[in-house]
Structure formats: structure tokens, C-alpha cells
């Protein structure tokens, strides 16, 4: 009987040790993910500021962060794979790792979109007859930033209500994006000499709409993380 109790105690101690290692690894993983999110949000802020104010210095700063973002994304992905292989989590623990992996990919794509905007800002500044930035495009940029900010706040605070609000707001962003596209295409017809610059703004508007889309994906991941399902919230928002 004493031997059986000793074996059971050792088994429980082993389970406790593994559980503590998993908690420690997950805390480290999510800490890095949230740091990466802060870097990405700063890059997006810089790119939109560069667009609104013609700040070439901000555009250059966004482009300089490319290698850092690529390295950070790869490190987080490798850590997710390591946690999966080492701990083989199930149920809610597996959902947590899967969510981190998905959000990591969305953050990397957001950083890429910030670089695309910065690149076009530099080209427009260097090109002939640059087109003025329409107020509607500036407003779209601020809307996209708000969506990202709210989705990351929802992630940090595990706030499902805020995540739902981000999903619901996607309708407004899509509507405003269509209006901007229509306005820019009309300006191309009226001022064909500025067509090259205006086409860059058309593509920039598309980048801003995609930024808002990735914010929605992060919001969906928050709901999935907290409740195990996000599809019904997405369907309800449409």
C-alpha cells in the first residue's frame, strides 16, 4: 500500500511539474505576442501618418522595421510549434496555442500592409504631379487604425464584447472604402495627368481596407479563444 501511494504521489508530482512548465511557456509566448502586436500597431500608425502628412521620414522608419518584424513572427511561430510538440495540449490549452499561431500570422500581414503604404508614400513624393490626399482616404486610414487598436485591446483584455464591436464595425469600413474607391476613380477621369499618383491612392485604400479585415480576424480569434467558436458572431455581423 505504501508503494502504491508513493507511485501515485510521484505521478501527481510529475503532472504538476509538466503543468507548471506549460503555464510558464504559454505566459512567455503570449507576452511575446503582445509585444509584437505593439510593434505592429506602431508601424501602422507611422504609415498612416506618413500618408496623411507626407512624412517621408515615417515611411522610411516603417520600411526599416521589416527585418525585425519578420524575425519576431518567425520566433513566435517556432515557439508555438515547440509548445505543441513538447506539451501536446488539448481542449482549451490547444485552442490557446492555435489562437496565438493565427494571430501571429495576422500581425505579420498587418506589418506587410504598413510597409506597402509607406512604399507608396515615398513613390508619390518622388513622382510628378502628386495627387492631394482626399479627406475620405484620411478618414478611412483612421478607421482602420481604430479597428486594429480595438481588436488588440480586446485581445489584451480578453474582451469578447469589444471583439464583437470590431466585427460589427466592419460594415462601416467596407462602405467607406467603396466610397473612397468611387471618388478616386472619378478623379482619374477628371485629371488623367495625375492618374499614376491616383492609382497609388486606389491601392493604398485597398491596403487600408485589408488592415481592417485583419483586425476583424484578430477579433474573431479573441471570441474563439474565449468561447471556442467565432463563426456565429461573424455570420450575425453580416
N, C-alpha and C positions, 0 to 999 in steps of 0.2 A: 504493500500500500504506500509506504514511504517512497519507494522508487517511482511509482506511478505519479505521485504528487510532484516529485522533483522533475520528471519529464514534462508534465503539464506546465509547471512553472517556467521551465526553460523555453517551452514553445511559446508561451504568452510573452515572455521577455523578448524573444526573437521577433514576434509580431509587433510589439511595441516599438522596438528599435527600427524596424522597417518602416512603420508608420511615421515615426519622427523624421526619418530621412526623407520620406516622400513630402511631408509638410514643409520641411526646410527647402527642398529642391523646388517645390511649387511656389513658395514665397519668393525665392530668388528669381525664378522665371518671370513671375508677374511683376516684380519690381523692375526688371529689365524691360519688360514690355511697356510699362507705363512711362519709363524714361524715354524709350524710343518714340512713344506717342507724343511726348512733349517736344522732342526734336522735330518731328514731322509737322506738328502744329505750327511751330516757329517758322519752318520753311514755307508753309502755305501762307502765313501772314506776310512774310517777306515778298513772296511772289505777287500777291495781290497788291501790296503797297507799291512794288515796282511798276505794276500795270497802271495803277491809279495816278501815281505821281511821276512816272517816267524815271524812277530811281534805278539807274544802271548799276550803281554800287550794290543795291539789294539783290538785283538779278544775278550779279556775279557771285555774291555770297551764297545764294541758293545753289548755283552750279558747283561751287566748291565743296558743298556738303555731300556730293554724290557718293564718293567712296566710303565716307563714314556711314551713310545710310545703308549702303549695300552690305558692308561688313556687319553692321548691327543686325540687319534682317537675317543674315546667314547664321550668326551666332545664336539667335533666338530659335531659329528653325532647328539647328543642331541640338540645342538643349531640349526642345520638345521631343525630338526623336530619342535622345538619351533617356529622358524620363519614361517614355513609353516602353523602351526596351528594358530598362532596369527595374521598373516598378510594376509594369503591366497593369495599369489602373483599370477599373471597371466602373460602370454606372456614372455617378456624378463626378467622380475623380477623372474618368476618361473624358467626360464632357468638358471639363475644365481645361484639360490639355488640348483637346481638339479645338476649343474656342480660342485658346492662345495662338495656336498654329494658324487658324483662319484670320484672326485679327492682325497678326504679324504680316501676312500677305497683303491685306488691305492697306496697312500703314505704308508698306513699301511701294505699293501702286500710287498712293497719295503723294509720296515724295517724288515719284516719277512725274506725276502731273504738275507738281510745283516747278520742277525743272523745265518742263515743256513751256509753261507760261513764261518763265524767266528767259528762256532762249528766244521766244518770240518778241519779248520786250526789247532785247538787245538788237534783234534784226530790224524791228520797226524804227528804232532810234537811228540806226545806221543807214536805213533806206531812204529813197527820195519820197518827198511829199507824204510824210506820215499822217495818218488819219487821226483826228481827235478821238479820245475815248468817250463813247456815249455814256451818259449818266446811267442808263439802264444796264449797261455792262458792268459799271462800277457797283451798282446795287446787287447785281447777280453774284459778283465776287464776294460781297459782304454776306449775302445769304448763304453762299456755300461755306464760308468760314464759320458762320453761326451754326450750321448743321454739324460741321466737324467738331466744333467746340462742345456742343450739347451732347453729341454721341460719345465723346471722350469723357465728359463729365458723368454721363450715365454709366460708362464703363468703370470709372474710378469709384463711384459711389454705389455701384450695383443697383442703379435706379431704373426699374422697369418702366415706371410712368414717364420718365423723361425719354427713355428709348422709344416708347410708343409715340411721343410727341414728335420726335425726329422723323419717324416713318410717316406720320400724318402730314408733316410739312413738305414732304417730297412732291406732293401735287402742286403746291405753290411754286416751288423751284422749277419744275418742268414747264409750268405755264409761263413763267417769266423768261425762261430760256428760249421758248418758241417765239416770244415777242421780240427778244433781242435779235434772234436769227432773222426774223422778218425785217426788222429795221435795218440791219446791216446789209442785207441783200438789196433793199431799196436804195440804200446809199451807193452801192456799187453801180447800179443803173444810172443814178444821178451824177456820180463823179467817177467815171471809169478810169481817170488818170490816177486815182487812189486805190484801184482795185487790189493791187498786191498787198498793201497795208490793211485794207478792209478784210481781205480773205484771212489774214493772220488773226484778225479780231474774231472772225467767224470760228476759226479753230480754237481760239482761246475760250470763247463762250462754251464750246463743246467740252473743253477741259474742265471748266468750272462746273458744268452740269454733271460730269463724271465724278468730280470731287464730292458733290452732294450725294451721288449714288453710293459711293464707298462709305460715306457717313451713315447712310441707311443700312448698309451691310453690317457695319460695326454695331449699330443699334439692334439689329436682328440677332447678332451674336450675343449681345447682353441678355436679351429675352431668352434665347436658347440656353445660355449659361445658367440663368436663374430659375427658369421654369421648364426647360427641356424641350421646348417647341417654340418656333417663331413663325411658322408658315401661316397660321390662322390670323396673326396680327398683320402680316403683310397683305393677306387677302382682304382683310377688313379695311385696310387703308386705301385700297384701290377703288 
